[in-house]
Amino acid sequence: MAQVIWTPGALSDINDIASYIALDSSFHAGQQVLRILSAEDLITQFPGGGRMVPEMRNKAFREVILPPYRVIYQFDVRKDVAGILAVIHSRRLLRGALIRRLRA
């Protein structure tokens, strides 16, 4: 079982998502947050199971798709640690600052 660490950037992404959804429904915002947080269970059990992030071209960067969101993480096989780096809408492409944030 891999250890999972949520980065401040990923937690900020979740907060932004919840705030946006809460404009229409605080109930649905809470449900979506719980759904996103459930990715931790999947990653803990199967850290190499997420697909490789196509934009990164590096097998260490993986993602779990929870429509309409992508939970992006970096898995260190040697340490058995997965750092969740970002949660983004699946229609967004990883570009510029976000890619730099992931590689930092």
C-alpha positions as CSV (number, residue, x, y, z in Angstrom):
1,M,0.0,0.0,0.0
2,A,1.4,3.3,-1.0
3,Q,1.4,6.4,1.2
4,V,-0.6,9.2,-0.4
5,I,0.3,12.9,0.2
6,W,-2.0,15.7,-0.9
7,T,0.0,18.8,-1.9
8,P,-1.2,22.3,-1.0
9,G,-1.8,22.9,-4.7
10,A,-4.1,19.9,-5.0
11,L,-6.0,20.9,-1.9
12,S,-6.4,24.4,-3.3
13,D,-7.8,23.0,-6.5
14,I,-10.4,21.0,-4.5
15,N,-11.3,24.2,-2.5
16,D,-11.7,26.1,-5.8
17,I,-13.9,23.3,-7.3
18,A,-16.1,23.2,-4.2
19,S,-16.5,27.0,-4.1
20,Y,-17.5,27.0,-7.7
21,I,-20.1,24.2,-7.4
22,A,-21.4,25.7,-4.1
23,L,-22.6,28.7,-6.1
24,D,-25.4,26.4,-7.3
25,S,-25.5,23.8,-4.6
26,S,-23.5,23.3,-1.4
27,F,-24.8,19.7,-1.2
28,H,-23.4,18.9,-4.6
29,A,-20.2,20.7,-3.8
30,G,-19.7,18.4,-0.8
31,Q,-20.6,15.3,-2.7
32,Q,-18.0,16.2,-5.4
33,V,-15.3,16.8,-2.8
34,L,-16.0,13.4,-1.3
35,R,-15.8,11.8,-4.7
36,I,-12.5,13.5,-5.5
37,L,-11.1,12.6,-2.1
38,S,-12.0,8.9,-2.8
39,A,-9.2,8.9,-5.3
40,E,-6.9,8.5,-2.4
41,D,-8.2,5.0,-1.7
42,L,-7.6,4.0,-5.3
43,I,-4.1,5.4,-5.4
44,T,-3.3,3.8,-2.0
45,Q,-4.3,0.4,-3.2
46,F,-3.1,0.6,-6.8
47,P,-0.6,3.4,-7.1
48,G,0.6,2.3,-10.5
49,G,-2.9,1.8,-11.7
50,G,-3.6,5.3,-12.9
51,R,-2.9,6.0,-16.5
52,M,0.2,8.0,-17.6
53,V,-0.6,11.7,-18.0
54,P,-0.3,12.1,-21.8
55,E,1.0,15.7,-21.6
56,M,3.8,14.8,-19.2
57,R,5.5,11.9,-21.2
58,N,6.9,10.5,-17.9
59,K,5.6,7.3,-16.3
60,A,6.0,8.7,-12.8
61,F,3.1,11.1,-13.5
62,R,-0.2,9.3,-13.4
63,E,-3.9,10.2,-13.2
64,V,-7.1,8.9,-12.0
65,I,-10.1,10.0,-14.0
66,L,-13.2,10.8,-11.9
67,P,-15.4,12.5,-14.5
68,P,-15.3,15.4,-15.0
69,Y,-12.0,15.7,-13.1
70,R,-8.5,14.4,-13.4
71,V,-6.6,13.7,-10.2
72,I,-3.0,14.0,-11.1
73,Y,-0.2,12.4,-9.0
74,Q,3.4,11.5,-9.1
75,F,4.3,8.0,-7.9
76,D,7.8,7.3,-6.5
77,V,8.1,3.5,-6.8
78,R,11.3,3.3,-4.6
79,K,9.6,5.1,-1.7
80,D,6.1,3.8,-2.4
81,V,4.8,7.3,-2.1
82,A,2.2,9.0,-4.3
83,G,2.0,12.8,-4.1
84,I,-1.3,14.2,-5.4
85,L,-0.3,17.3,-7.4
86,A,-3.5,18.7,-9.0
87,V,-7.2,18.2,-9.5
88,I,-8.3,19.7,-12.8
89,H,-11.4,19.6,-15.0
90,S,-10.9,17.0,-17.7
91,R,-11.6,19.5,-20.5
92,R,-8.5,21.5,-19.4
93,L,-5.1,20.7,-20.8
94,L,-2.0,20.9,-18.7
95,R,-0.2,23.9,-19.9
96,G,2.3,26.5,-18.8
97,A,2.1,27.3,-15.1
98,L,0.3,24.1,-14.3
99,I,3.0,21.9,-15.9
100,R,5.7,23.9,-14.1
101,R,3.7,23.3,-10.8
102,L,3.6,19.6,-11.4
103,R,7.3,19.3,-12.2
104,A,8.4,21.4,-9.2
